[in-house]
Each structure stands twice: as structure tokens, then as C-alpha cells.
Amino acid sequence: MRLKNGQDNQKPEDYLKAFSEFVKNNTDQIEAINIISGRPKDLTRADLKALLLALKQKGFTTEQLNGAISQTTNRDMAADIIGIIRCYALLSRQATIVANPIRDCAPPAAA
């Protein structure tokens, strides 16, 4: 995993923790994160483009996020960026501390 802060070969857990912090810390600064977590049907193309650019600038891609989630949960993940952000954003709004957002955002294991 590689983040734009220069950290190469990050552990998947660290990559996802950095992503979780990014979502939590940018909910008010990046309107698309706020929209996705509350009213995703209102997301515009312009909002999505701005979000994808902000994520790319910080080194977050759908492919790397899916890979990190798969590596940390032993589950295959084929989610889009909107679903991933929505999960992390909603967890960050909970009144209680979420002990394991990686586990809580992962899909159920295939039977």
C-alpha cells in the first residue's frame, strides 16, 4: 500500500486506519463524504469527481482499499468507493468508539 505522504509498503491495517482518519477528518471539508453518509442519492457527478481527486491526492484508490480489506479480513471485497466511504463515515459518526472499523465495514464471508 502506498500513501501520498511517502509511506510505501504500509500494512493493510495501517492503510485502512489512515483512510478511516481521512474520512473522519474530512467529512465537513469534502461535501461528497457528508452526502454519501447521509443522502447518497443526492451525490452529483461534480461531487464524486472532487472526492475521487481528493482521495487520489492522498493515495487512496478503490483497488487498494478493496485489497487492504481483503487482506485484513480474508474476505473478498468488491465494493465501490461510495460504499466504502459510506461505511467508514457512518462508523465515525457513532457516539461510541468503534473497536474494529475494518471488520465492521467488511462484507460477510462467502458461504
Secondary structure, DSSP 8 states (H G I E B T S, - for coil): ---TTS--S--HHHHHHHHHHHHHHHTTTSHHHHHHHH-GGG--HHHHHHHHHHHHHTT--HHHHHHHHHHHHTS-----HHHHHHHHHHHHHSSS--S-HHHHHS-----
